[in-house]
Amino acid sequence: MEGCCIHSIGTSVDEDGCCTSCGEDLNYIAEQQEQINQLQAEKEKLLELVQAVYRKHHLSDDTFGWGELGDMLCDGLCEIMGDKKFQEWVSSKSKP
Protein backbone atom coordinates (compact mmCIF):
# COMPACT_ATOMS: atom_id res chain seq x y z
CA MET A 1 0.00 0.00 0.00
CA GLU A 2 2.87 2.33 -0.64
CA GLY A 3 1.78 5.80 -1.71
CA CYS A 4 -1.75 5.21 -0.43
CA CYS A 5 -3.51 8.37 0.77
CA ILE A 6 -4.66 8.01 4.40
CA HIS A 7 -7.80 10.02 5.15
CA SER A 8 -8.95 11.41 8.47
CA ILE A 9 -11.32 14.11 9.63
CA GLY A 10 -8.50 16.62 9.16
CA THR A 11 -7.82 15.68 5.52
CA SER A 12 -7.82 18.68 3.20
CA VAL A 13 -10.75 18.61 0.76
CA ASP A 14 -11.76 20.67 -2.25
CA GLU A 15 -15.13 22.40 -2.78
CA ASP A 16 -16.70 19.09 -3.91
CA GLY A 17 -15.59 17.25 -0.76
CA CYS A 18 -12.81 15.33 -2.51
CA CYS A 19 -9.33 14.75 -1.08
CA THR A 20 -6.94 17.35 -2.47
CA SER A 21 -4.16 14.73 -2.60
CA CYS A 22 -5.82 11.79 -4.35
CA GLY A 23 -9.24 13.09 -5.48
CA GLU A 24 -11.28 10.49 -3.55
CA ASP A 25 -14.79 11.61 -2.59
CA LEU A 26 -14.76 12.06 1.20
CA ASN A 27 -18.32 13.30 1.74
CA TYR A 28 -19.10 10.03 3.51
CA ILE A 29 -16.72 11.00 6.33
CA ALA A 30 -18.78 14.12 7.06
CA GLU A 31 -21.99 12.06 6.94
CA GLN A 32 -20.56 9.49 9.35
CA GLN A 33 -19.36 12.22 11.70
CA GLU A 34 -22.83 13.76 11.66
CA GLN A 35 -24.35 10.38 12.58
CA ILE A 36 -21.80 9.98 15.40
CA ASN A 37 -22.65 13.45 16.70
CA GLN A 38 -26.38 12.64 16.62
CA LEU A 39 -25.86 9.37 18.51
CA GLN A 40 -23.73 11.17 21.11
CA ALA A 41 -26.46 13.79 21.62
CA GLU A 42 -29.10 11.05 21.98
CA LYS A 43 -26.91 9.22 24.50
CA GLU A 44 -26.50 12.39 26.55
CA LYS A 45 -30.26 13.05 26.47
CA LEU A 46 -31.06 9.50 27.58
CA LEU A 47 -28.51 9.75 30.39
CA GLU A 48 -30.15 12.96 31.63
CA LEU A 49 -33.56 11.26 31.58
CA VAL A 50 -32.38 8.17 33.46
CA GLN A 51 -30.65 10.36 36.03
CA ALA A 52 -33.86 12.37 36.54
CA VAL A 53 -35.88 9.16 37.00
CA TYR A 54 -33.33 7.87 39.51
CA ARG A 55 -33.30 11.16 41.40
CA LYS A 56 -37.10 11.26 41.65
CA HIS A 57 -37.76 7.57 42.29
CA HIS A 58 -34.84 6.59 44.54
CA LEU A 59 -33.63 9.86 46.05
CA SER A 60 -37.10 11.43 46.50
CA ASP A 61 -35.91 14.61 44.78
CA ASP A 62 -38.58 17.27 45.34
CA THR A 63 -37.04 19.86 43.00
CA PHE A 64 -39.45 18.60 40.32
CA GLY A 65 -42.77 16.78 40.48
CA TRP A 66 -43.95 13.49 39.02
CA GLY A 67 -45.89 15.35 36.33
CA GLU A 68 -42.79 17.30 35.36
CA LEU A 69 -40.81 14.06 35.20
CA GLY A 70 -43.49 12.59 32.92
CA ASP A 71 -43.22 15.65 30.66
CA MET A 72 -39.43 15.34 30.59
CA LEU A 73 -39.70 11.67 29.61
CA CYS A 74 -42.32 12.36 26.95
CA ASP A 75 -40.29 15.20 25.44
CA GLY A 76 -37.06 13.20 25.50
CA LEU A 77 -38.60 10.08 23.96
CA CYS A 78 -40.32 12.15 21.26
CA GLU A 79 -37.04 13.88 20.49
CA ILE A 80 -35.16 10.59 20.16
CA MET A 81 -37.85 8.34 18.65
CA GLY A 82 -39.70 10.96 16.68
CA ASP A 83 -43.27 12.02 17.44
CA LYS A 84 -44.93 9.46 15.15
CA LYS A 85 -43.01 6.46 16.48
CA PHE A 86 -43.58 7.65 20.04
CA GLN A 87 -47.34 7.87 19.46
CA GLU A 88 -47.35 4.41 17.85
CA TRP A 89 -45.43 3.05 20.85
CA VAL A 90 -47.83 4.69 23.36
CA SER A 91 -50.83 3.34 21.43
CA SER A 92 -49.40 -0.18 21.43
CA LYS A 93 -48.87 -0.01 25.21
CA SER A 94 -52.33 1.40 25.95
CA LYS A 95 -54.19 -1.59 24.52
CA PRO A 96 -55.08 -4.42 26.92
Secondary structure, DSSP 8 states (H G I E B T S, - for coil): -TT-----TT--B-TTSBBTTT--B-HHHHHHHHHHHHHHHHHHHHHHHHHHHHHHHHH---SS-HHHHHHHHHHHHHHHH-HHHHHHHHHHHH--
